[in-house]
Amino acid sequence: MKLLLTSGGVTNASIRKALVELLGKPIADSSALCIPTGMYGHPWIGPGEGAWRFISGQESENPMVDLGWRSMGVLELTALPSIDEERWVPLVRDTDVLLVAGGDVLYLCHWMRESGLADLLPSLSETVWVGMSAGSMVMTPEVGDDFIQWQPPGGDVSTLGLVDFSICPHLVSDGMPGNTMAEAEQWAASISGPAYAIDDQTAIKVVGGTIEVVSEGHWEHLAVRRPDVQGS
């Protein structure tokens, strides 16, 4: 699987270019499924108009669904355990990109596991995963106590660990809504591995073992920089 891990979606030309590179073809020729599941578990979002805005492409500040895809569908993870895999697995395999909303990262992770999507991911070698906020953080090994709202059954607070770094999204200047650098550094001190703090104009592109930071904004690597990390 090819990953484009964003804080705020495809918010600028550099991130959009990185997405097209991962797809290997224009967005207009690519099929997509959007996954709103994480929104339902977040105490500030929940069901209702937030999920509708994401699915309908009405989030102008967080472009994802409204980029001009050839086709668009909805993959609601909470529904998948109640239907046969033959109804949804071929659809996922045939789709070019999965667009994954923010929300509550542990709620999203729980339903990725419960639905079987987490087990399917390793076989999707050509599929592009575009995460926004929690949709990006779910791919990391851990999120830290600051980002835990919903408690999963059994108390397992690990995330999927498809990458070996954690992410603090929505990096902002002091006094702005989001996470300041001081808060990001405090958060990073509470987790066990390397981490990135990224603002909404930044994405992390991961293909194989190569990590590339794509940014028109501000980001920080909150650990010793690894030699395979490039910046652009």
C-alpha positions in Angstrom: 0.0 0.0 0.0 1.2 3.5 -0.8 0.5 6.1 1.8 -0.2 9.9 1.8 -0.6 10.9 5.4 -2.0 14.4 5.7 -3.1 16.6 8.6 -5.8 18.5 6.6 -6.3 16.7 3.3 -5.0 17.6 -0.1 -4.7 21.3 0.7 -2.1 22.6 -1.8 -0.5 21.9 -5.1 2.5 20.0 -3.7 0.3 17.5 -1.9 -1.9 17.1 -4.9 1.2 16.5 -7.1 2.4 13.8 -4.6 -1.1 12.2 -4.8 -1.0 12.0 -8.6 2.5 10.5 -8.5 1.3 7.8 -6.2 -1.7 7.1 -8.4 0.4 7.0 -11.5 -2.4 8.6 -13.5 -4.6 11.7 -13.3 -7.2 12.1 -10.5 -9.9 12.3 -13.1 -9.0 8.8 -14.3 -9.0 7.3 -10.7 -11.7 5.7 -8.6 -12.0 6.4 -4.9 -13.8 5.2 -1.8 -14.2 7.5 1.2 -14.2 6.2 4.7 -16.0 8.5 7.2 -16.0 6.0 10.1 -13.6 7.8 12.4 -15.8 10.8 12.6 -18.6 9.0 14.4 -16.4 8.2 17.4 -15.1 11.7 18.0 -16.8 13.6 20.8 -16.6 16.9 18.8 -17.9 15.5 15.5 -20.1 12.4 15.9 -22.8 11.4 13.4 -24.7 14.1 11.5 -23.6 17.0 9.4 -19.9 16.5 9.8 -20.0 13.1 8.2 -22.3 14.3 5.5 -20.0 17.2 4.7 -17.1 14.8 4.3 -18.9 12.3 2.2 -20.5 15.0 -0.1 -17.3 16.9 -0.6 -18.5 20.0 1.3 -15.3 20.4 3.3 -13.6 23.2 1.3 -10.8 23.6 3.9 -10.0 19.9 3.8 -10.1 18.8 0.2 -10.5 15.0 -0.2 -13.7 13.9 -1.9 -14.0 17.0 -4.1 -10.8 16.6 -6.1 -12.5 15.5 -9.3 -12.4 11.7 -9.1 -13.6 9.5 -11.9 -15.9 7.8 -9.4 -16.6 8.0 -5.7 -18.2 5.6 -3.2 -18.6 5.2 0.5 -17.0 2.4 2.5 -18.6 2.5 6.0 -16.5 0.1 8.2 -19.2 -0.3 10.9 -21.5 -1.9 8.3 -19.0 -4.4 6.9 -19.1 -7.1 9.6 -22.8 -7.5 8.8 -22.4 -8.3 5.1 -20.5 -10.9 3.2 -16.9 -10.2 2.2 -17.8 -10.9 -1.4 -19.9 -7.8 -1.3 -17.1 -5.4 -0.4 -13.6 -6.9 -0.7 -13.6 -6.9 -4.6 -14.8 -3.3 -4.5 -11.8 -2.3 -2.3 -9.4 -4.3 -4.5 -10.6 -2.6 -7.6 -10.4 1.0 -6.2 -7.4 3.2 -6.8 -7.5 5.2 -3.6 -9.1 5.1 -0.1 -9.8 8.6 1.3 -10.0 8.3 5.1 -11.5 11.0 7.3 -10.3 12.3 10.6 -12.1 11.8 13.8 -11.3 9.4 16.7 -8.2 7.4 15.8 -8.9 4.5 18.1 -12.5 4.2 17.0 -11.3 4.1 13.4 -8.6 1.5 14.2 -11.1 -0.7 16.1 -13.5 -0.8 13.1 -10.7 -1.4 10.7 -9.8 -4.5 12.6 -13.4 -5.6 13.3 -14.4 -5.1 9.6 -11.4 -7.0 8.2 -10.0 -4.0 6.3 -6.9 -4.0 8.4 -6.1 -7.6 7.4 -6.7 -6.8 3.8 -4.3 -3.8 3.6 -1.1 -5.7 3.2 -2.4 -7.3 -0.1 -3.3 -3.9 -1.6 0.1 -3.1 -3.0 -1.0 -0.6 -5.6 -3.8 1.1 -3.6 -3.2 4.6 -2.3 -4.3 5.4 1.2 -4.9 9.2 1.8 -5.4 9.8 5.4 -6.5 13.0 7.1 -5.6 13.6 10.8 -6.9 10.4 12.5 -7.0 8.7 9.1 -3.2 9.2 9.0 -2.5 8.5 12.7 -4.2 5.1 12.5 -1.2 3.9 10.4 1.3 4.7 13.1 2.3 2.4 16.1 0.9 4.6 18.8 -0.9 7.9 19.3 -0.2 8.8 22.9 -2.6 9.7 25.7 -3.3 13.2 24.4 -5.2 11.7 21.4 -7.2 9.1 23.2 -10.9 9.9 23.7 -12.8 6.7 22.9 -11.7 3.6 24.7 -11.8 0.4 22.7 -13.2 -2.8 24.1 -10.4 -4.7 25.9 -8.4 -1.5 26.4 -5.9 -2.0 23.5 -4.8 1.5 22.5 -2.2 0.4 19.9 -2.7 1.5 16.3 -1.8 -0.4 13.1 1.9 0.2 12.9 2.2 0.2 9.1 4.8 3.0 9.6 7.4 3.2 12.3 6.7 6.8 13.4 3.9 8.7 15.1 2.1 11.8 13.9 0.9 15.0 15.7 -1.4 16.7 13.2 -2.7 20.3 13.1 0.5 22.0 14.1 -0.2 25.7 14.6 1.4 28.9 15.9 0.8 29.9 19.5 -2.7 31.2 20.1 -4.3 29.4 17.1 -6.7 26.4 17.4 -4.7 23.2 17.0 -1.5 21.9 18.5 1.4 24.2 19.2 5.0 23.1 18.9 5.3 23.1 22.7 2.3 20.8 22.9 3.7 18.6 20.2 7.1 18.3 21.9 5.4 17.4 25.2 3.3 14.8 23.4 6.4 13.4 21.7 8.1 12.9 25.0 5.3 10.6 26.1 5.6 8.1 23.2 8.2 5.5 22.6 9.4 6.2 19.0 10.1 8.9 16.5 7.4 11.3 15.5 6.5 14.1 13.2 4.5 17.2 13.9 2.8 18.5 10.8 0.5 21.3 9.9 -2.4 21.3 7.5 -0.2 22.2 4.6 2.0 19.1 5.1 1.8 15.5 4.2 4.1 12.5 4.6 4.4 10.2 1.6 5.5 6.6 2.3 6.3 4.1 -0.4 8.1 0.9 0.6 10.7 2.0 3.1 11.1 5.6 1.7 9.6 8.5 3.6 9.2 11.9 2.0 7.8 15.0 3.7 5.8 17.1 1.2 5.0 20.6 2.6 4.1 24.2 1.8 3.8 24.8 5.5 5.6 23.8 8.7 6.6 20.5 10.1 9.2 19.1 12.5 10.8 15.7 13.0 10.7 15.2 16.7 13.6 12.7 16.9 17.0 12.1 15.2 16.5 12.4 11.5 16.7 9.1 9.7 18.9 8.9 6.6 16.1 7.7 4.4 14.0 10.8 5.0 13.8 13.4 2.2 12.2 16.8 2.4 10.4 18.7 -0.4 
